[in-house]
Amino acid sequence: MKIKILTDYITLGQLLKMTDFIQSGGEAKFAVKTLDITVNNEKEDRRGRKLYAGDVIVIEGQTFTLEK
């Protein structure tokens, strides 16, 4: 699934909220520790990780690609 961003980057926490994996930003800290998340084929558990256009994020088997 392609996700369009309007800024230079978004954080992993923002992406989790945009894709309905979490309902509020407060859930992000717990979610990144429990969900299976990779960014560009590297395991990721930091909710503040900056994501840029072209990054490929896989969350629990669902693939998301960011584009500007």
GROMACS elastic network, one bead per residue, 0.5 to 0.9 nm:
[ bonds ]
;  ai    aj funct       b0    kb
    1    62     6  0.80503   500
    1    63     6  0.61874   500
    1    65     6  0.62205   500
    1    66     6  0.87123   500
    2    63     6  0.85696   500
    2    64     6  0.56504   500
    2    66     6  0.59036   500
    2    67     6  0.69260   500
    3    15     6  0.88286   500
    3    18     6  0.89863   500
    3    53     6  0.89893   500
    3    64     6  0.66385   500
    3    65     6  0.59714   500
    3    67     6  0.61561   500
    3    68     6  0.84712   500
    4    53     6  0.82253   500
    4    65     6  0.84918   500
    4    66     6  0.58907   500
    4    68     6  0.55553   500
    5     8     6  0.75938   500
    5     9     6  0.72561   500
    5    10     6  0.74634   500
    5    52     6  0.85196   500
    5    53     6  0.74598   500
    5    66     6  0.68218   500
    5    67     6  0.61702   500
    5    68     6  0.51504   500
    6     9     6  0.81188   500
    6    67     6  0.87793   500
    6    68     6  0.60834   500
    7    10     6  0.71501   500
    7    52     6  0.89107   500
    7    68     6  0.76328   500
    8    51     6  0.86632   500
    8    52     6  0.64900   500
    8    53     6  0.75739   500
    8    68     6  0.78000   500
    9    50     6  0.60758   500
    9    51     6  0.53157   500
    9    53     6  0.71115   500
   10    13     6  0.82463   500
   10    14     6  0.62983   500
   10    15     6  0.70246   500
   10    48     6  0.87095   500
   10    49     6  0.82725   500
   10    50     6  0.57143   500
   10    51     6  0.53009   500
   10    52     6  0.68187   500
   11    14     6  0.51862   500
   11    15     6  0.64373   500
   11    16     6  0.87816   500
   11    47     6  0.66740   500
   11    48     6  0.51653   500
   11    49     6  0.53330   500
   11    51     6  0.56909   500
   11    52     6  0.87914   500
   12    15     6  0.50313   500
   12    16     6  0.62154   500
   12    17     6  0.87182   500
   12    28     6  0.84017   500
   12    32     6  0.84676   500
   12    45     6  0.89499   500
   12    46     6  0.73807   500
   12    47     6  0.50225   500
   12    48     6  0.58588   500
   12    49     6  0.54299   500
   12    50     6  0.64885   500
   12    51     6  0.65792   500
   13    16     6  0.51415   500
   13    17     6  0.64254   500
   13    18     6  0.87339   500
   13    22     6  0.86553   500
   13    25     6  0.65965   500
   13    27     6  0.86373   500
   13    28     6  0.53688   500
   13    29     6  0.79644   500
   13    31     6  0.87246   500
   13    32     6  0.80433   500
   13    46     6  0.83482   500
   13    48     6  0.63293   500
   13    49     6  0.79506   500
   14    17     6  0.51594   500
   14    18     6  0.61423   500
   14    19     6  0.86598   500
   14    25     6  0.73594   500
   14    28     6  0.84359   500
   14    47     6  0.82559   500
   14    48     6  0.86235   500
   15    19     6  0.60785   500
   15    20     6  0.85005   500
   15    21     6  0.86087   500
   15    51     6  0.86291   500
   16    19     6  0.53259   500
   16    20     6  0.62206   500
   16    21     6  0.51694   500
   16    22     6  0.58679   500
   16    23     6  0.85639   500
   16    25     6  0.86410   500
   16    28     6  0.72664   500
   16    31     6  0.84023   500
   16    32     6  0.88287   500
   16    47     6  0.88219   500
   16    59     6  0.85832   500
   17    20     6  0.50941   500
   17    21     6  0.60300   500
   17    22     6  0.50900   500
   17    23     6  0.60008   500
   17    24     6  0.65649   500
   17    25     6  0.69473   500
   17    28     6  0.80735   500
   18    21     6  0.78351   500
   18    22     6  0.83058   500
   18    23     6  0.88968   500
   19    22     6  0.78271   500
   20    23     6  0.63247   500
   21    31     6  0.81259   500
   21    59     6  0.87144   500
   22    25     6  0.74613   500
   22    26     6  0.87674   500
   22    27     6  0.61574   500
   22    28     6  0.68384   500
   22    31     6  0.74008   500
   23    26     6  0.84838   500
   23    27     6  0.71490   500
   23    28     6  0.89187   500
   24    27     6  0.56775   500
   24    28     6  0.73902   500
   25    28     6  0.54077   500
   25    29     6  0.81425   500
   26    29     6  0.67088   500
   26    30     6  0.82174   500
   27    30     6  0.56240   500
   27    31     6  0.60625   500
   27    32     6  0.87981   500
   28    32     6  0.60631   500
   28    33     6  0.86521   500
   28    47     6  0.61477   500
   29    32     6  0.57553   500
   29    33     6  0.68716   500
   29    45     6  0.85795   500
   29    46     6  0.78143   500
   29    47     6  0.61906   500
   30    33     6  0.54201   500
   30    34     6  0.64641   500
   30    35     6  0.86481   500
   31    34     6  0.52111   500
   31    35     6  0.56757   500
   31    45     6  0.86203   500
   31    47     6  0.84542   500
   32    35     6  0.56078   500
   32    36     6  0.77702   500
   32    37     6  0.71902   500
   32    44     6  0.75284   500
   32    46     6  0.64568   500
   32    47     6  0.61338   500
   33    36     6  0.81524   500
   33    37     6  0.89311   500
   33    44     6  0.87815   500
   33    45     6  0.56644   500
   33    46     6  0.81619   500
   34    37     6  0.88452   500
   34    45     6  0.86036   500
   35    45     6  0.85639   500
   35    59     6  0.69590   500
   35    60     6  0.63479   500
   36    43     6  0.78289   500
   36    44     6  0.82892   500
   36    45     6  0.87147   500
   36    58     6  0.79061   500
   36    59     6  0.58247   500
   36    60     6  0.51173   500
   36    61     6  0.78649   500
   37    42     6  0.83552   500
   37    43     6  0.59868   500
   37    44     6  0.56710   500
   37    45     6  0.71403   500
   37    57     6  0.71653   500
   37    58     6  0.56234   500
   37    60     6  0.64560   500
   37    61     6  0.84008   500
   38    41     6  0.54333   500
   38    42     6  0.50377   500
   38    44     6  0.52941   500
   38    45     6  0.84561   500
   38    56     6  0.82019   500
   38    57     6  0.56936   500
   38    58     6  0.52323   500
   38    59     6  0.67263   500
   38    60     6  0.89801   500
   39    42     6  0.52624   500
   39    43     6  0.64927   500
   39    44     6  0.62973   500
   39    51     6  0.83180   500
   39    55     6  0.68927   500
   39    56     6  0.58397   500
   39    58     6  0.65707   500
   39    59     6  0.88530   500
   40    43     6  0.85383   500
   40    55     6  0.61148   500
   40    56     6  0.51605   500
   40    57     6  0.62669   500
   40    58     6  0.82683   500
   41    56     6  0.78851   500
   41    57     6  0.79076   500
   41    58     6  0.81432   500
   44    47     6  0.84114   500
   44    49     6  0.80435   500
   45    48     6  0.89611   500
   45    49     6  0.82878   500
   46    49     6  0.54629   500
   47    50     6  0.86018   500
   51    54     6  0.86257   500
   51    55     6  0.63842   500
   51    56     6  0.88503   500
   51    57     6  0.87107   500
   51    66     6  0.78376   500
   52    55     6  0.57070   500
   52    66     6  0.66711   500
   52    67     6  0.77988   500
   52    68     6  0.83962   500
   53    56     6  0.87398   500
   53    65     6  0.76740   500
   53    68     6  0.55630   500
   54    65     6  0.63719   500
   54    66     6  0.53687   500
   54    67     6  0.58481   500
   54    68     6  0.83469   500
   55    64     6  0.83266   500
   55    65     6  0.58985   500
   55    66     6  0.56998   500
   55    67     6  0.81270   500
   56    63     6  0.69589   500
   56    64     6  0.58084   500
   56    66     6  0.67580   500
   57    62     6  0.81708   500
   57    63     6  0.57794   500
   57    64     6  0.51374   500
   57    65     6  0.63422   500
   57    66     6  0.82227   500
   58    61     6  0.58019   500
   58    62     6  0.53408   500
   58    64     6  0.61703   500
   58    65     6  0.87630   500
   59    62     6  0.52192   500
   59    63     6  0.65452   500
   59    64     6  0.79773   500
   60    63     6  0.84986   500
